[in-house]
Amino acid sequence: MSMIGRNLLFKRDRGADRVKEGAVFRHYGPGQQVETAEVLQINEDFLGIPHVQFSVRIERPDRGRFEDGPRLLNLQDFIDYFSDQVVEAAE
């Protein structure tokens, strides 16, 4: 396998095991914008490409909170965009 092929394979598998139903992830954007996504389900399309269905909450200090969903992204795009997993602290 070429070096490029290995890099693509590694990137494709990176973090996929963390994305499960009920998991929560965040993306931090410009202007202190925070997008929080909760995974609703993961399904494959007819070509076998996994997609993540999720709800999203977008918060900005100057605009408040907006909730939307369900939304759909392929698994790799979801992992790339929502790169920070939210882990609840044990009580």
N, C-alpha and C positions, 0 to 999 in steps of 0.2 A: 504494500500500500504506500502511495506517495506521502510525503510530508503534509501536503495540502489536504489530502484525504484524511489523514490522521487528525489534523487540526479540526476539520469539519465534524468528524465523528465525535471527538472529545467535546466540542462546543454543543453539539446536538444533545448529548446525554447529560450535560452539566446541570444539576439541580432538579432534574425531572422527578426524582424520587421524593422531593419535598412537597410537590404539588399534589394534594389530596383533598377530597371533599371536606369542607369546613376549615381548611387552612386559610390564614389571613396574611396578606402581603402588602407592602407599601412601596410607593414611588414618590420621591421628593422632587418637586418641580420648581420653576421660577416663582419669585414673589411669595415665598413661604407656602406654596401650594403643596398639599399632601393628598395623595390619592390612596385610598385603602380599599383593597379588593378582597372579597371573601369568595372562595371557590365553592360553586354550587354543585358542579359535576364535571367529569371528564369523559369525553366520548371520542371515538374515531370516526372520521368521515369515510366515504366509500372507497377511498384510496388508502385507508389505514393511517392517515395523518391524525394524531391526537389533537383535540381542541378543548379548551377550558371555557366553561360557561361560568360567569361570575357576576356578582353584584359589586357596585363601586360607590364609594362615598368620597366626594371631592370637597376639601376644606381649604379656604383661604381667609386670612384674617380680615381682609377688606371686603369680602363678598359672602361670608358665612359658609354654610354647608349645603351641598347638593347631593342627592342620592339618585342613582340610576341603575337600571339593569332589568333583566339579565343582559349581559354583553358576552361576546364570543371572540376569542383569539386562539390562533394555533398555539400549542404548548410552548414552542421555543420563543415565540414573540412575547408570550405572557411572562416567561422566565426572564427574558432580557429586559422587559419594561418594569415589572414588579420584582425587583431584585432583592428587596429586604423582607425577610419573613418575620412576622410578628409572633413572638413566643410569649404566651401568658406566664407570669410568674406563679410558681407554686405557693399555695397559702399554707 
